[in-house]
Each structure stands twice: as C-alpha cells, then as structure tokens.
Amino acid sequence: MPIYEYGCLDCGREFEKLVRSDTVLECPECRSRQLERRLSVFATATSSSDAAAAAAGPCGSCGHPGGPGSCALH
C-alpha cells in the first residue's frame, strides 16, 4: 500500500494519502476529486557527515548524474 502525494486542483492543498484498492481519492480540505499526483521525494536518515557528502551530488563525490562509476574519477 503505497503513500502518494497529491495536489488539489480546486483549492491548491497538498496532501499525502495511503492508497488501497478501495480508496476514494478526494481532497481532505474541499472534498474535490480534481487531484494531481505529485512526484514524491523519499527521506532517509543520515549523519551530519553523510549529509555533507550527499550535498556534493548524487554519487556523493563529483556530482556526476550517472552515479558512482559513471565519471572518470570512479
């Protein structure tokens, strides 16, 4: 049962919803069914040194978007 993020096209509220097969999707604020599913960003727990390395880029060092092994340095 995934949790999805939605934005209401009528009132603009953003919310998360645990979606099951029988879930009726509607805005918790205005009850509108005019919703747009948003891209979710997942969170992870890191130490402060891990956070600094992650800020350098996706692979944690040079920032090459292909990740480790994709650039000439790795």
Sequence and secondary structure as in RCSB ss.txt:
>XXXX:A:sequence
MPIYEYGCLDCGREFEKLVRSDTVLECPECRSRQLERRLSVFATATSSSDAAAAAAGPCGSCGHPGGPGSCALH
>XXXX:A:secstr
  EEEEEETTT  EEEEE  TT     TTT    EEEE         HHHHHHHHT TTSSS  TT TTSSTT 
